[in-house]
């Protein structure tokens, strides 16, 4: 979600991070002032830390800029640090971020650097069979494109639908229950909603079905098994917070990720009522059905290309056509990216170029 829509704020990555490198083991001869975490915190069964840095050079026509000047400079999209631990039978996850930038018009000219702010801060506990309970702060899981970790994206930007449910304003305190059994995954989420800790609440209900290994925690075909794998999802969002005399809004969503050998596919559609379409897409008094489609191909073991089309279905008839290529230094943990996009609506149009790198361990994503 976008910062000026503070309440598309529902749920979170309902899984702990896929950590690729544990903390280095301690030795009998430790550096001065360093002690074993197990000795310091005997109640901790496991403890991990990680981070993610994404930095890019952006260029865009002046028509696409918020202040009317060309965008031509370096910006930080993410500077994240996270902490995960298992203690007293609970799983704890905290993630902070000190950078946020986007090249979606109108493009702000800032560097993206800011103060560290809390994104995720929640506990998870298993109960019964196949159930987990979450309590704390996390983001809205209505669409799969919003739940993929920032470091595991196919292109530099998420789809616009994914952005609406993953920007800083999309994080709120709340609680959730998830269910996993075989290829099925389901969740029910309740959060504070657009009016904060008062009468209204935001609710998300989502279900998924996996074919084969499913999509997993990253976009594209890199490191996917041979043959078909897919994840199909459907969700419903509603926030009855009273904002200016009207409910904040509601929406349904359908999405699918699929891979077959080197080919990857992603499609999604969002059905937003007139209240939500006005707040998220700028529509005056009409509902909206934005959609996107992405196709990718892993043409070498460490090179992958993507093409994407997006239609926002807003009053300005905005569309975005994009292409991107990734060079993987160490899979998604370290990669160079180049994106070229053409934005067009009834009032403005122009080209957006983005080039840079992403390095670090990815934050958690929805199971």
C-alpha positions, -999 to +999 in steps of 0.1 A: +000+000+000+010+036-004+019+059+025-010+082+018-034+053+022-026+045+058-051+017+063-046-008+036-028-021+066-036-056+073-014-085+074+018-099+075+043-123+063+029-153+082+062-172+082+095-168+097+124-158+074+141-182+051+176-176+066+204-189+045+233-183+068+231-189+106+252-169+130+288-180+129+295-205+156+315-193+187+348-208+196+366-214+229+387-184+223+362-156+217+371-120+210+372-097+240+337-087+251+320-114+230+301-142+247+279-170+234+243-160+228+233-193+244+253-184+275+239-149+276+203-159+269+197-195+280+160-193+273+167-188+236+165-219+214+175-202+182+185-166+173+193-151+139+199-116+125+199-104+089+195-074+066+187-063+031+200-033+011+185-023-023+200+008-040+193+020-076+199+048-100+166+062-113+159+083-144+125+095-154+110+123-176+100+155-159+063+148-166+065+119-142+081+138-114+062+152-085+081+186-087+083+189-125+121+182-127+138+152-143+145+124-119+182+115-123+199+102-092+208+074-067+181+063-042+178+037-015+147+015-018+154-006+013+178-006+042+165-033+065+177-051+096+157-080+111+159-102+142+143-136+147+144-158+178+127-188+193+122-185+230+098-199+256+081-219+229+073-188+208+087-175+175+096-138+176+103-116+145+112-079+144+121-060+112+131-023+108+137-003+076+154+030+071+147+036+034+117+037+012+115+048-025+094+041-055+095+052-092+057+051-095+044+085-108+043+111-095+079+103-085+093+120-054+128+134-058+141+124-024+168+099-018+146+075+000+167+076+032+148+081+064+148+071+101+146+035+111+109+025+116+093-007+127+077-028+100+071-063+115+070-070+152+051-101+160+051-135+178+040-168+163+028-200+181+016-233+168-015-249+183-037-279+176-027-296+143-018-274+113-027-241+130-006-211+139-015-179+158+001-145+152-001-115+174+017-081+169+023-059+138+024-071+102+012-062+067-019-071+047-018-105+030-046-099+005-024-105-026+006-127-031+025-100-049+025-079-017+038-108+004+069-117-015+100-103+003+116-072-011+148-090-019+130-118-038+111-097-064+114-104-101+115-067-110+128-037-090+092-026-082+063-047-072+032-046-093+011-016-084-015-039-067+013-054-046+026-019-037-008-010-023-007-038+002+030-037+012+042-001+016+049+013+051+012+023+056+002-013+051+015-024+085-008-024+115-012-042+148-035-072+149-039-109+152-043-138+128-048-176+125-034-196+097-041-232+086-019-255+065-028-289+054-013-306+023-015-282-006-040-259+012-032-227+031-058-204+047-057-174+070-081-151+088-068-117+099-082-089+121-063-056+125-070-021+138-081-006+105-078+029+091-091+046+122-064+031+144-073+016+178-110+028+178-142+012+166-134+001+130-114-030+120-097-043+089-103-080+080-087-103+055-097-138+046-074-156+021-070-191+008-044-207-015-039-240-033-004-253-044+003-274-074+036-293-071+060-273-050+040-240-054+056-206-059+077-206-028+092-174-014+105-158-046+093-146-080+106-159-113+119-194-123+153-192-106+160-223-085+126-238-093+121-276-099+115-290-133+079-292-146+049-273-135+046-257-100+019-231-091+001-213-063-035-201-069-049-176-044-082-158-036-088-133-009-113-107+005-105-075+024-129-051+042-122-022+065-153-006+082-134+023+097-154+055+094-133+079+073-151+111+064-185+095+069-178+064+047-163+030+053-126+028+043-135+003+016-134-034+005-119-055-022-116-091-035-085-105-052-075-134-074-039-143-083-017-170-096+021-177-098+033-205-120+066-219-133+075-245-158+112-252-162+127-218-172+093-201-178+075-181-151+041-165-151+022-142-127-013-127-130-035-109-106-067-089-105-082-067-077-119-057-074-120-025-053-153-009-044-157+029-050-145+039-015-112+019-018-108+028-055-110+065-045-084+062-018-060+039-036-063+048-072-078+083-072-112+074-087-138+101-081-169+079-075-164+046-093-151+011-084-120-003-101-107-036-113-069-032-118-049-061-131-014-071-141+004-099-160+041-108-158+060-134-179+097-143-172+123-166-187+156-178-172+177-178-203+210-186-185+216-200-151+223-165-137+204-143-162+166-139-161+143-115-181+108-103-175+080-085-193+050-069-174+018-052-183-004-033-158-038-016-162-048+005-131-085+009-143-086+044-127-101+076-139-069+086-156-067+053-176-032+047-164-012+018-179+024+006-173+045-016-197+078-028-182+108-050-190+136-061-168+167-082-166+184-097-136+220-109-132+223-132-102+256-130-084+243-153-056+207-160-066+183-135-050+207-128-021+229-107-044+218-095-079+221-066-103+189-054-119+179-032-149+143-021-156+128+000-183+091+011-181+067+032-200+040+050-180+009+064-198-023+080-187-047+107-200-026+135-187+011+124-187+034+098-202+071+091-200+099+066-196+114+053-164+149+037-162+161+019-130+195+002-125+211-010-093+216-039-069+200-059-042+220-077-015+211-094+017+189-120+032+152-118+024+126-109+051+098-134+057+069-140+033+035-156+036+035-194+035 
